[in-house]
């Protein structure tokens, strides 16, 4: 039951759901997620920490920057089912489509440039 409750808590915030949807098929630096969501890096880090605790994302550090992606390989049942449900439920959502357009623009900006502004440090 603990895993289920962690997942439901993680999915109870629209910014966390937006971040999860932006991570479909890609890895993003914290500064890229900050740029997408328009939130402070500390706030995004807290959101991502909750997603990580629920096993909905994985984190890796590369120098000064932290990157997130959806889980690879063996995924816990609750996380796997939640991610599949999200993808199916929100595939045609207007906000998710707008975020997909926005993240394509964010990905055009070099990470070093985005992070130097303070987003991913």
ZINORUR-V743269 format. One record per run of one state. SS is the DSSP state (H for helix, E for strand, L for the rest). FROM is the first residue (numbers start at 0). LEN is the number of residues. If there is no record, write none. Layout:
((SS,FROM,LEN) (SS,FROM,LEN))
//
This chain:
((L,0,1) (H,1,9) (L,10,3) (H,13,9) (L,22,5) (E,27,2) (H,29,8) (L,37,3) (H,40,13) (L,53,4) (E,57,5) (L,62,2) (E,64,5) (L,69,7) (H,76,14) (L,90,3) (H,93,13) (L,106,4) (H,110,6) (L,116,5))
//
